[in-house]
Amino acid sequence: MATRTIAVDLLARVEGEGALDLTISDGRVASAQLRIFEPPRFFEAFLRGRGYMETPDLVARICGICPIAYQMSAVQAIENAFGVTVGGQLRALRRLIYCGEWIESHALHVVMLHAPDFLGFPDAIRMAGQHGDRVRNALTLKKAGNELMRVLGGREIHPVNVRPGGFYRVPGRAELAPITESLKRARDIAVDLVRWVATFPFPEFERDYEFVALRHPTEYPITEGRLVSSRGIDINIADYESEFEERHVAHSTALHALIKRRGAYLVGPLARYALNFDRLPAPIQALTREAGLGAVCNNPFRSIVVRAIEIVYACEEALRLIVAYEPPASAAVPLAPRAAAGFGCTEAPRGICWHRYDFAADGSIGKARIVPPTSQNQPSIEADLAAMAATVLDQPDEVIRERCERSIRNYDPCISCSAHFFKLSVNRA
Amino acid sequence: MSSRPRLAVWKFASCDGCQLSLLDCEDELLTLASVIDIANFPEASSVMAEGPYDLSLVEGSITTACDIERIRMVRAQSRHLVTIGACATAGGIQALRNFADVNHFIAAVYASPQYIKTLTTSTPISAHVPVDYEVRGCPINKAQLVEVIAAYLAGRKPAIAAHSVCIECKQRGTICVMVQGTPCLGPVTHAGCSAICPSMRRGCYGCYGPMETPNTAALARAWQALGAESGDIKRAFRTFNAATAPFQKESEAHGD
């Protein structure tokens, strides 16, 4: 029998650089490999010896799309190590800036990168020829998220205001007032967006994922929670290493993360949604039903709907936080370094972002370990690819290639993050 | 269609933040796309049209042998080549490997070092091919990006100031944080960010790299007078622009 090799040499509309190799032998998928050739940048290595105060600025540079996720997991780990809890309005401001990152990152992916797949365009700019208002509205939505990042963080990419213990400077109430208007407009656009993307044609495709996300007693998880899974994991974030492991595979500069006892798992919007549906406010639950979603969604192509739902949530949550905001007396709580290990885990737009630092008595880092969302999803992406390709094996290479690329974009993969991470080739034997 | 200037965006070792700045031009993006042909921008489009290109924007630093070949290919196809951000312009945060043994770095992160192919250094684009213009910053300022694209479309030099962050603090009326006792890299750092760190009541951390004539030694003495130790000064110069000559030299003056 012939071997067919289908390759996508450079995946488009993903953040970072990767490729895909699919080998079809004797009429079945022999292997599906997501190759990540993003060159390694060695963050965990050069963090050794750096001070705790500079850590949030350094780890932000892992990812230009979700710097707040890295900063928030880092400050949580630092505060955990030094025995300090940041609560009240400082905690609220952290959740608020994180809402900004969810809005800008999700809006970018849903409309600018993912929607063109469902409507048959190569990109959002060409899509704007027929769907000009949709694209302009998406840019308005994205801009509202970025406005939150800029007002609270100083700038949209690599914000400068987050520090261990809180912030360098906290805003007055009057500074947040102008954002309220853009967030209300953004919320209305996001509700329309949910209704629009729910009408897209979705392939019939479901997989039985083990979802992993944070879970909090009262909130839809963003900044903190216990680490839970759909198959019974329920642990403190400090115990991550007892349930999960990272493996180094030859075809990727991003480490593959796996559940030790079972293997691949899924993080990100589908996981957060399935494990925390009951934490969404009733009007948003009603919107999910209107959009045709149950309390769990196992079709990765429908992740676009869940992302749009999460934009609505982030807008509502940001508006709620602003209404309740009273400037705290101090911009940060005092910290005293000590020799200790600290753990941080927050919900980046693409899923949990887990950090561990071992500090020396002077607050310098002895050892750092950072597990980004996309490296955790790699094994699931490869499993999706194999399962998806199996349904279209009798089709020409072009069809297989297109379907595989779409399977990958379902994850909004951030390759820059994961290589501390893409290209599709199909081999038919 | 074909008469519009053709733009290409390329990525090397980086965080994607600088090319994201182009998509972050929410107010200008569709206008920009009407006057230029975005011929190759893999992060935003499945269309990857072949060269030549009128303007190539390059993000990221050179860290693999393969990337040395790729940047030469990019240069050969590009009428103008502009680097965007500290990685492409100065080697980026990943240039911290230049001060260490890269094999120790690989062993610290990866279980199977034999799978990793990387150079011992991270170098700016200008170390490998001629560069027409360098946009500073980690990340770049999107207004500067729009200015550079507009300038190349109009065939003129970009109007971007090379003075220090101090001038921007004066322009926005921010009280100097150094005089309030906070060490700041603003006096030796290239303008472009609008002095956001001092506006947040913290010292500048130098993410735009050295200004045109930086007196780093004098600044280091001023830091010492504020109580900074040599390790603090060394680390301050060893971040996103550590491999630029003035910052490298100053960091080396403060111990191993």
Chai-1 contact restraints between the chains, C-beta under 6 A:
chainA,res_idxA,chainB,res_idxB,connection_type,confidence,min_distance_angstrom,max_distance_angstrom,comment,restraint_id
A,L10,B,P42,contact,1.0,0.0,6.0,A-B,restraint_1
A,A12,B,P42,contact,1.0,0.0,6.0,A-B,restraint_2
A,A12,B,S46,contact,1.0,0.0,6.0,A-B,restraint_3
A,E15,B,D16,contact,1.0,0.0,6.0,A-B,restraint_4
A,P39,B,A13,contact,1.0,0.0,6.0,A-B,restraint_5
A,P39,B,T63,contact,1.0,0.0,6.0,A-B,restraint_6
A,P39,B,T64,contact,1.0,0.0,6.0,A-B,restraint_7
A,R41,B,A13,contact,1.0,0.0,6.0,A-B,restraint_8
A,R41,B,Q94,contact,1.0,0.0,6.0,A-B,restraint_9
A,F42,B,F105,contact,1.0,0.0,6.0,A-B,restraint_10
A,F42,B,V109,contact,1.0,0.0,6.0,A-B,restraint_11
A,E44,B,A108,contact,1.0,0.0,6.0,A-B,restraint_12
A,E44,B,V109,contact,1.0,0.0,6.0,A-B,restraint_13
A,A45,B,F105,contact,1.0,0.0,6.0,A-B,restraint_14
A,A45,B,A108,contact,1.0,0.0,6.0,A-B,restraint_15
A,A45,B,V109,contact,1.0,0.0,6.0,A-B,restraint_16
A,F46,B,L96,contact,1.0,0.0,6.0,A-B,restraint_17
A,R61,B,C15,contact,1.0,0.0,6.0,A-B,restraint_18
A,R61,B,I93,contact,1.0,0.0,6.0,A-B,restraint_19
A,C63,B,C15,contact,1.0,0.0,6.0,A-B,restraint_20
A,G64,B,C15,contact,1.0,0.0,6.0,A-B,restraint_21
A,G64,B,D16,contact,1.0,0.0,6.0,A-B,restraint_22
A,G64,B,G17,contact,1.0,0.0,6.0,A-B,restraint_23
A,G64,B,L20,contact,1.0,0.0,6.0,A-B,restraint_24
A,I65,B,D16,contact,1.0,0.0,6.0,A-B,restraint_25
A,P122,B,S45,contact,1.0,0.0,6.0,A-B,restraint_26
A,P122,B,S46,contact,1.0,0.0,6.0,A-B,restraint_27
A,P122,B,V47,contact,1.0,0.0,6.0,A-B,restraint_28
A,D123,B,A44,contact,1.0,0.0,6.0,A-B,restraint_29
A,D123,B,S45,contact,1.0,0.0,6.0,A-B,restraint_30
A,I125,B,A33,contact,1.0,0.0,6.0,A-B,restraint_31
A,A128,B,L30,contact,1.0,0.0,6.0,A-B,restraint_32
A,L139,B,E26,contact,1.0,0.0,6.0,A-B,restraint_33
A,K142,B,E26,contact,1.0,0.0,6.0,A-B,restraint_34
A,K143,B,E26,contact,1.0,0.0,6.0,A-B,restraint_35
A,G154,B,I196,contact,1.0,0.0,6.0,A-B,restraint_36
A,G154,B,M200,contact,1.0,0.0,6.0,A-B,restraint_37
A,R155,B,I196,contact,1.0,0.0,6.0,A-B,restraint_38
A,E156,B,D24,contact,1.0,0.0,6.0,A-B,restraint_39
A,I157,B,G17,contact,1.0,0.0,6.0,A-B,restraint_40
A,I157,B,P139,contact,1.0,0.0,6.0,A-B,restraint_41
A,H158,B,P139,contact,1.0,0.0,6.0,A-B,restraint_42
A,V160,B,I196,contact,1.0,0.0,6.0,A-B,restraint_43
A,V160,B,C197,contact,1.0,0.0,6.0,A-B,restraint_44
A,V160,B,M200,contact,1.0,0.0,6.0,A-B,restraint_45
A,N161,B,M200,contact,1.0,0.0,6.0,A-B,restraint_46
A,Y168,B,M200,contact,1.0,0.0,6.0,A-B,restraint_47
A,Y168,B,R201,contact,1.0,0.0,6.0,A-B,restraint_48
A,Y168,B,R202,contact,1.0,0.0,6.0,A-B,restraint_49
A,R169,B,M200,contact,1.0,0.0,6.0,A-B,restraint_50
A,R169,B,R201,contact,1.0,0.0,6.0,A-B,restraint_51
A,H248,B,Y110,contact,1.0,0.0,6.0,A-B,restraint_52
A,H248,B,A111,contact,1.0,0.0,6.0,A-B,restraint_53
A,H248,B,S112,contact,1.0,0.0,6.0,A-B,restraint_54
A,A250,B,Y115,contact,1.0,0.0,6.0,A-B,restraint_55
A,S416,B,C15,contact,1.0,0.0,6.0,A-B,restraint_56
A,S416,B,D16,contact,1.0,0.0,6.0,A-B,restraint_57
